[in-house]
Structure formats: structure tokens, C-alpha cells
Amino acid sequence: MYLTALSVLNGLYEEFFLLGYLVRGFAAAGASIAIGLSVFIRLLYHLYQGPIGAISVVVVGVIFSLYYWRVRSLWPVAFAHILIDVIALA
């Protein structure tokens, strides 16, 4: 139960900050700047996972950011992040 709650909180926080705040906030600078900044900060959050983890975080970050840029909906991305966390912690 605790790990599920932690996964929900983490997924919501990261996606609302990285996509809802940063990508939306830097959208006027263009997609590459907004998405690049979001992916870079996401990478910094997860450096503790090592090189292989960093690669997977960048890939997921790019996919999530591109999806958000196109659709402008945070909930599917937040749900996917929560699901990834729950599976990783199970």
C-alpha cells in the first residue's frame, strides 16, 4: 500500500512539474527547448539509476514529452508513469 501511494505521488509530481509546468512554460521557446529542458531535468532526477537507467529515463522522457506536446493531456502520461513505478517496485 505504501509503495503504491509513493508511486502515485511520484508519478503525479514528476509529470505535473516536468510536463505541465516546464513544457507548458517554455512552449513559446519551441518544442526542442521545452522538451529538451524537461528531459534533461528528468535525467537529473534519475542519475542515481546509473548509465542504463539514464538511457531508459531519457527514452521514456522523450516519449512522454512528445505525447504531451501533441495531445496536451497530462493524465495519460501521469498514469503511465505511475504504472511504471508500481511495476518497478513490485
MODELLER restraints for C-alpha pairs under 7 A, 6 or more apart:
rsr = mdl.restraints
at = mdl.atoms
rsr.add(forms.Gaussian(group=physical.xy_distance, feature=features.Distance(at['CA:4:A'], at['CA:86:A']), mean=6.13, stdev=0.5))
rsr.add(forms.Gaussian(group=physical.xy_distance, feature=features.Distance(at['CA:7:A'], at['CA:82:A']), mean=5.39, stdev=0.5))
rsr.add(forms.Gaussian(group=physical.xy_distance, feature=features.Distance(at['CA:7:A'], at['CA:85:A']), mean=5.43, stdev=0.5))
rsr.add(forms.Gaussian(group=physical.xy_distance, feature=features.Distance(at['CA:7:A'], at['CA:86:A']), mean=5.92, stdev=0.5))
rsr.add(forms.Gaussian(group=physical.xy_distance, feature=features.Distance(at['CA:8:A'], at['CA:82:A']), mean=5.37, stdev=0.5))
rsr.add(forms.Gaussian(group=physical.xy_distance, feature=features.Distance(at['CA:11:A'], at['CA:78:A']), mean=5.51, stdev=0.5))
rsr.add(forms.Gaussian(group=physical.xy_distance, feature=features.Distance(at['CA:11:A'], at['CA:81:A']), mean=5.14, stdev=0.5))
rsr.add(forms.Gaussian(group=physical.xy_distance, feature=features.Distance(at['CA:11:A'], at['CA:82:A']), mean=4.85, stdev=0.5))
rsr.add(forms.Gaussian(group=physical.xy_distance, feature=features.Distance(at['CA:12:A'], at['CA:78:A']), mean=5.51, stdev=0.5))
rsr.add(forms.Gaussian(group=physical.xy_distance, feature=features.Distance(at['CA:15:A'], at['CA:74:A']), mean=6.95, stdev=0.5))
rsr.add(forms.Gaussian(group=physical.xy_distance, feature=features.Distance(at['CA:15:A'], at['CA:78:A']), mean=5.67, stdev=0.5))
rsr.add(forms.Gaussian(group=physical.xy_distance, feature=features.Distance(at['CA:18:A'], at['CA:38:A']), mean=5.29, stdev=0.5))
rsr.add(forms.Gaussian(group=physical.xy_distance, feature=features.Distance(at['CA:19:A'], at['CA:38:A']), mean=6.74, stdev=0.5))
rsr.add(forms.Gaussian(group=physical.xy_distance, feature=features.Distance(at['CA:19:A'], at['CA:65:A']), mean=6.65, stdev=0.5))
rsr.add(forms.Gaussian(group=physical.xy_distance, feature=features.Distance(at['CA:20:A'], at['CA:74:A']), mean=6.85, stdev=0.5))
rsr.add(forms.Gaussian(group=physical.xy_distance, feature=features.Distance(at['CA:22:A'], at['CA:34:A']), mean=6.74, stdev=0.5))
rsr.add(forms.Gaussian(group=physical.xy_distance, feature=features.Distance(at['CA:22:A'], at['CA:38:A']), mean=6.23, stdev=0.5))
rsr.add(forms.Gaussian(group=physical.xy_distance, feature=features.Distance(at['CA:23:A'], at['CA:34:A']), mean=4.71, stdev=0.5))
rsr.add(forms.Gaussian(group=physical.xy_distance, feature=features.Distance(at['CA:23:A'], at['CA:35:A']), mean=6.06, stdev=0.5))
rsr.add(forms.Gaussian(group=physical.xy_distance, feature=features.Distance(at['CA:23:A'], at['CA:38:A']), mean=6.40, stdev=0.5))
rsr.add(forms.Gaussian(group=physical.xy_distance, feature=features.Distance(at['CA:26:A'], at['CA:34:A']), mean=4.89, stdev=0.5))
rsr.add(forms.Gaussian(group=physical.xy_distance, feature=features.Distance(at['CA:27:A'], at['CA:34:A']), mean=5.54, stdev=0.5))
rsr.add(forms.Gaussian(group=physical.xy_distance, feature=features.Distance(at['CA:35:A'], at['CA:65:A']), mean=5.90, stdev=0.5))
rsr.add(forms.Gaussian(group=physical.xy_distance, feature=features.Distance(at['CA:39:A'], at['CA:58:A']), mean=6.23, stdev=0.5))
rsr.add(forms.Gaussian(group=physical.xy_distance, feature=features.Distance(at['CA:39:A'], at['CA:61:A']), mean=5.31, stdev=0.5))
rsr.add(forms.Gaussian(group=physical.xy_distance, feature=features.Distance(at['CA:39:A'], at['CA:62:A']), mean=6.37, stdev=0.5))
rsr.add(forms.Gaussian(group=physical.xy_distance, feature=features.Distance(at['CA:42:A'], at['CA:61:A']), mean=6.88, stdev=0.5))
rsr.add(forms.Gaussian(group=physical.xy_distance, feature=features.Distance(at['CA:43:A'], at['CA:54:A']), mean=6.25, stdev=0.5))
rsr.add(forms.Gaussian(group=physical.xy_distance, feature=features.Distance(at['CA:43:A'], at['CA:57:A']), mean=6.27, stdev=0.5))
rsr.add(forms.Gaussian(group=physical.xy_distance, feature=features.Distance(at['CA:43:A'], at['CA:58:A']), mean=6.25, stdev=0.5))
rsr.add(forms.Gaussian(group=physical.xy_distance, feature=features.Distance(at['CA:46:A'], at['CA:54:A']), mean=6.59, stdev=0.5))
rsr.add(forms.Gaussian(group=physical.xy_distance, feature=features.Distance(at['CA:47:A'], at['CA:54:A']), mean=6.07, stdev=0.5))
rsr.add(forms.Gaussian(group=physical.xy_distance, feature=features.Distance(at['CA:64:A'], at['CA:77:A']), mean=6.11, stdev=0.5))
rsr.add(forms.Gaussian(group=physical.xy_distance, feature=features.Distance(at['CA:68:A'], at['CA:74:A']), mean=6.61, stdev=0.5))
